[in-house]
Amino acid sequence: QVQLAESGGGLVQPGGSLRLSCAASKNIFEFYTMAWFRQAPGKQREMIASISTGGTTYYQDSVKGRFAISRDNAKNTVYLQMNSLKPEDTAVYYCNRATSPGRLTYWGQGTQVTVSS
């Protein structure tokens, strides 16, 4: 059974920081590259960062240099450190294994991030 539980979102001013966490079930966490996705109002869900089981990372250009993804394999948890937040980062953030969003049939509840003054 797949379980994904995101947390850590909130309201933050532009330039601020947040750290998101995602606790995943072991059956997907230990075998897959994990990713963070986000979906802004009226837009499609998109993958913004991923990390392989060995620690290789990928970032979408819009977050490169501001966000950092990491994983704790002992805790089956993936993190997203978000710095220098911008209003355009406002979205619901989700974690899941790294693949096209349309191929994923299960999602957690997500965590809302709102960047506003």
N, C-alpha and C positions, 0 to 999 in steps of 0.2 A: 504494500500500500504506500502510495506517495504522499508525503506530508511536507508542506512548506509553510513556514510561519515567519513573515517579515515583521520587523519592528524598528523603532527609532526615528520615525518621521515626525514632522511637526512644522510649526511656523517659525521662520527665521528671516532676519533682515538680509537684504543684499550684501554680499561680502562675508556672510556668516558661514558657519560650518555645521554639519550634522554627520553622525555615524549611523548607518543602517546595519542591521543584523538580519540574518536569515538562517533559521534552524531548519535543516533538511533531514529527511529520513535517510538512513544509512544506505538503503538500496539504490538510491540514485547518487548520493553524494560521493561515495567512495570510488565510483567507476567513471563519473562523467566530468567533463569540463563544465563548470558552473558559471552562470551569468546573471547580471542585473539587467532588467528591462525597465522601461518607463512608458507610461501612456498619459499624455497631456490631453486635456479636454478637446474633443473634436479631431484628434489625431490617432494614427495607428500606433500600436504597441511596438517599441523598437528596442533592440539590444544595444546597451551602451558600454558594457564592459564584461569581460569574461576572464576566467582563470582556470588553467588546466590542473589536473591532479598533481602535476609536477611543479606548478607555480608560474607557468608562462602566462603572461597577461596580454590582453587586447583592450584598446579603448577606442570608442568612436571619437572622431575629431572634435566634436562639440564639448567633450568632457576631458580630453587629454590635457594633462598638466594640472588639472584641478581635482579630479577624482582618483581614488586609489582603491583597487579591489584586493582583497586578501581572503585567505581561508584558513581555518583551523581544523585540520583533518581529525584530530582527536575529539572535537566537539561537534563534528558534522555541521559546521557553521561557516557561512561566507559573509564577509563584511564589505561595506562600501563607505569609505571615508570621503566625504564631499566637502571641499573647501571652496572659497571664493564663489559662493553660490550666487546665481543670477535669477531674475524673475522668470526667464525662459526655462529654468530647471524645474519649475512648478509642474508636478505630475504625481500620479500614483506609481510607486516603485514596487517592482516584483522581482523575485529571484526564481530561477529555474535552470534546468540544464541548458547548455548553450546550443541552440539550434534555431531555425526559423520559428517565430512565434506561432505561425499557423499550424505547425506540426505538433504543438503541445496541447494536450487535452485536459491537463490538470494545472490549476494555478492556485496559489494561496490567496489570502484576502488583500494582500498588498499593504503598503503604508504610504500615507499621503504626505508629500513634501510641498510646502507652500513657501515661496520666497517673495516677500512683500514688505514694504516699509509702512 
